[in-house]
Amino acid sequence: MTSTFPNISISTERLVLRPFEEPDTEAFAEMMNDELVVAWTSVPHPYTQADARAWITELAPAERTEGRGIVFAVTEFLTQRLVGIVHLRNTDWRVRSSELSYVIAPWARGEGYASEAALATAQWLFNDQKFERLELRTAADNTASQQVAQKIGCISEGVLRGAWIARARTGSGTWTDVRTDVIVWSLLPEDLAGDADELADTGGFTSYSDWN
C-alpha cells in the first residue's frame, strides 16, 4: 500500500502553505516565467497558462495521491497573494526521507519568505509526519538558494559534479543550456534546534527541480 501525505494547509506568522487552486493559474504562470526561475529550473519556457493549469489541476495533486510527495502554494496570510511554491518530492517512505525544492516570486524575494516556508515545511515533516531526513539540491552558482539552505540549518554533504543543466542568456538574448555542479544539503530533526526566529532570507528558489 502506497503511503501518502495528508491534504492539509500549514500556517506561519506571515504565510499559508496550502494546496494549489485553479484561480492561482495566472499568478503561477507569471512567476514561472521569471528570468531567474527559467535559469535555475527545468520548467518549460515560455511557461504558458496551460502549463500552469496542468500543474495545478493534474500534476501537483498526483504528487500527493501517488505517494511521491506534496506540493504547497505559498501565500501571504494578510493579502492571500501567491508568494511561491514548496515541493516535497522523491519521497522514500521506508527511509522516511524527502527532497525539498521551492520557487519564490520576484516581488516576494528578500522578505524571508523562502526560509519561513522551508522551515515550516521541515518542522511539519519531522514533527507531524515523523520523517528523519530532508534533502535539498542547489546549483553551485545559485548562492541565494544556498544561503536559504544554510539559514534553515542544512548541512552541506558534498558536490555532484556536472549533475545539472542550468540555462543562461546568450549574447543574442536566447537561452542556452549550461552544465553545472550540484551541492547536496541535508536537514535532520536534530538540526532544527537553533533559533528559527532569527532566520532571514536573501530571496531565492531552488535549482534542482523538474517542476513540470
C-alpha positions as CSV (number, residue, x, y, z in Angstrom):
1,M,0.0,0.0,0.0
2,T,1.4,3.4,-1.0
3,S,1.8,5.9,1.8
4,T,0.6,9.5,1.1
5,F,0.8,12.9,2.8
6,P,-2.4,14.3,4.1
7,N,-4.1,17.0,2.1
8,I,-3.5,19.9,4.5
9,S,-2.5,23.5,4.9
10,I,0.3,24.9,7.1
11,S,0.3,28.4,8.7
12,T,3.2,30.5,9.9
13,E,3.2,34.0,11.2
14,R,3.1,35.5,7.7
15,L,2.3,32.7,5.3
16,V,-0.2,30.0,4.5
17,L,1.0,26.9,2.7
18,R,-2.0,25.2,1.0
19,P,-2.9,23.1,-2.0
20,F,-2.9,25.0,-5.3
21,E,-6.3,26.1,-6.6
22,E,-7.3,26.9,-10.2
23,P,-7.5,30.7,-9.5
24,D,-3.7,30.6,-8.9
25,T,-3.1,29.8,-12.6
26,E,-2.3,33.3,-13.8
27,A,0.0,34.3,-10.9
28,F,1.7,30.9,-11.0
29,A,2.4,31.2,-14.8
30,E,3.8,34.7,-14.3
31,M,6.1,33.6,-11.5
32,M,7.5,30.6,-13.5
33,N,8.4,32.9,-16.5
34,D,10.7,35.0,-14.3
35,E,14.3,35.0,-15.7
36,L,15.9,33.5,-12.6
37,V,13.3,30.7,-12.4
38,V,14.0,29.9,-16.1
39,A,17.7,29.9,-15.4
40,W,17.8,27.6,-12.4
41,T,14.9,25.2,-13.1
42,S,13.9,22.9,-16.0
43,V,10.4,24.4,-16.4
44,P,9.2,24.9,-20.0
45,H,9.9,28.3,-21.4
46,P,7.7,30.2,-22.1
47,Y,5.6,28.8,-19.3
48,T,2.0,29.1,-20.5
49,Q,-1.2,29.3,-18.6
50,A,-2.0,25.9,-20.0
51,D,1.3,24.6,-18.4
52,A,0.3,26.2,-15.1
53,R,-3.3,24.8,-15.2
54,A,-2.0,21.3,-15.9
55,W,0.4,21.5,-13.0
56,I,-2.3,22.9,-10.6
57,T,-5.2,20.5,-11.6
58,E,-3.3,17.3,-12.5
59,L,0.4,17.0,-11.9
60,A,0.6,18.6,-8.4
61,P,-2.3,16.6,-7.0
62,A,-0.8,13.4,-8.4
63,E,2.4,14.0,-6.5
64,R,0.4,13.5,-3.2
65,T,-2.1,10.9,-4.3
66,E,0.6,8.7,-5.9
67,G,2.8,9.0,-2.8
68,R,5.7,10.8,-4.4
69,G,5.5,14.0,-2.3
70,I,3.3,17.0,-1.8
71,V,3.1,20.5,-3.4
72,F,2.2,23.6,-1.5
73,A,1.2,27.0,-2.8
74,V,2.8,29.6,-0.5
75,T,0.6,32.7,0.0
76,E,0.7,35.8,2.2
77,F,-1.6,35.5,5.2
78,L,-2.8,39.0,5.0
79,T,-3.2,39.5,1.2
80,Q,-3.6,35.9,0.0
81,R,-1.2,36.8,-2.8
82,L,0.8,33.9,-4.2
83,V,4.4,34.1,-2.8
84,G,5.7,30.9,-4.3
85,I,5.7,27.1,-4.2
86,V,7.2,24.5,-2.0
87,H,7.5,21.0,-3.3
88,L,8.4,17.8,-1.4
89,R,9.5,15.2,-4.0
90,N,11.3,11.9,-4.4
91,T,9.8,10.8,-1.1
92,D,11.1,7.5,0.3
93,W,8.6,6.2,2.9
94,R,10.8,3.4,4.1
95,V,13.7,5.6,4.8
96,R,11.4,8.5,5.9
97,S,13.2,10.9,3.6
98,S,12.1,13.6,1.1
99,E,13.7,16.3,-1.1
100,L,12.6,19.9,-0.8
101,S,12.6,22.4,-3.6
102,Y,11.0,25.8,-3.9
103,V,10.4,28.9,-6.0
104,I,9.8,32.4,-4.7
105,A,8.1,35.1,-6.9
106,P,10.3,38.0,-7.8
107,W,8.2,40.6,-5.9
108,A,8.5,38.5,-2.7
109,R,12.3,37.9,-2.6
110,G,14.3,39.4,0.2
111,E,11.4,39.2,2.7
112,G,12.4,36.0,4.4
113,Y,9.6,34.0,2.8
114,A,11.7,31.2,1.4
115,S,13.3,30.5,4.8
116,E,10.0,30.8,6.6
117,A,8.2,28.4,4.1
118,A,11.0,25.9,4.0
119,L,11.4,25.8,7.8
120,A,7.6,25.4,8.3
121,T,7.6,22.5,5.9
122,A,10.6,20.9,7.6
123,Q,9.0,21.2,11.0
124,W,5.8,19.7,9.8
125,L,7.6,16.9,8.0
126,F,9.7,16.0,11.1
127,N,7.2,16.6,13.9
128,D,3.9,15.6,12.3
129,Q,5.0,13.1,9.7
130,K,7.9,11.6,11.7
131,F,10.4,11.9,8.9
132,E,14.1,11.6,9.6
133,R,15.7,13.4,6.7
134,L,15.1,16.3,4.3
135,E,17.4,16.9,1.3
136,L,18.0,20.0,-0.8
137,R,20.0,20.3,-4.0
138,T,21.2,23.6,-5.3
139,A,23.3,24.5,-8.4
140,A,26.8,25.5,-7.5
141,D,26.3,29.1,-8.7
142,N,22.9,29.6,-7.1
143,T,24.1,31.4,-4.0
144,A,20.7,32.7,-3.0
145,S,19.3,29.2,-2.6
146,Q,22.4,28.0,-0.8
147,Q,22.0,30.8,1.7
148,V,18.4,29.8,2.4
149,A,19.6,26.2,3.0
150,Q,22.2,27.4,5.4
151,K,19.7,29.6,7.3
152,I,17.3,26.8,8.0
153,G,20.1,24.7,9.4
154,C,21.0,22.4,6.5
155,I,24.4,20.8,6.3
156,S,26.4,20.6,3.0
157,E,27.2,16.9,2.3
158,G,29.1,17.3,-0.9
159,V,29.1,18.1,-4.6
160,L,27.7,16.1,-7.5
161,R,29.9,17.1,-10.4
162,G,28.2,18.1,-13.7
163,A,24.9,16.8,-12.4
164,W,22.5,19.6,-13.5
165,I,21.7,21.6,-16.6
166,A,21.0,25.3,-15.9
167,R,20.2,27.9,-18.5
168,A,21.9,31.2,-19.4
169,R,21.2,34.0,-21.8
170,T,23.4,34.2,-24.9
171,G,24.6,37.5,-26.4
172,S,21.6,37.4,-28.8
173,G,19.2,37.0,-25.9
174,T,18.3,33.4,-26.5
175,W,18.6,30.7,-23.8
176,T,21.4,28.1,-23.9
177,D,22.0,25.0,-21.6
178,V,24.9,25.2,-19.2
179,R,26.1,22.2,-17.3
180,T,26.8,22.8,-13.6
181,D,27.7,21.1,-10.4
182,V,25.1,20.4,-7.7
183,I,25.6,20.9,-3.9
184,V,23.7,18.4,-1.8
185,W,22.3,19.6,1.5
186,S,20.6,17.7,4.3
187,L,18.5,18.6,7.3
188,L,17.8,16.2,10.2
189,P,15.4,16.7,13.1
190,E,18.2,17.5,15.5
191,D,19.4,20.3,13.1
192,L,16.3,22.3,13.9
193,A,17.5,23.1,17.5
194,G,18.6,26.6,16.5
195,D,16.6,29.8,17.0
196,A,14.3,29.9,14.0
197,D,13.1,33.4,14.8
198,E,16.5,34.7,13.6
199,L,16.2,33.2,10.1
200,A,16.4,35.8,7.3
201,D,16.2,35.2,3.6
202,T,18.2,36.7,0.7
203,G,15.4,35.8,-1.7
204,G,15.6,32.5,-3.6
205,F,14.5,29.5,-5.4
206,T,15.9,26.0,-5.6
207,S,17.6,24.9,-8.7
208,Y,17.3,21.1,-8.8
209,S,13.6,20.6,-9.6
210,D,11.8,19.1,-12.6
211,W,8.7,21.2,-12.0
212,N,6.5,20.2,-14.9
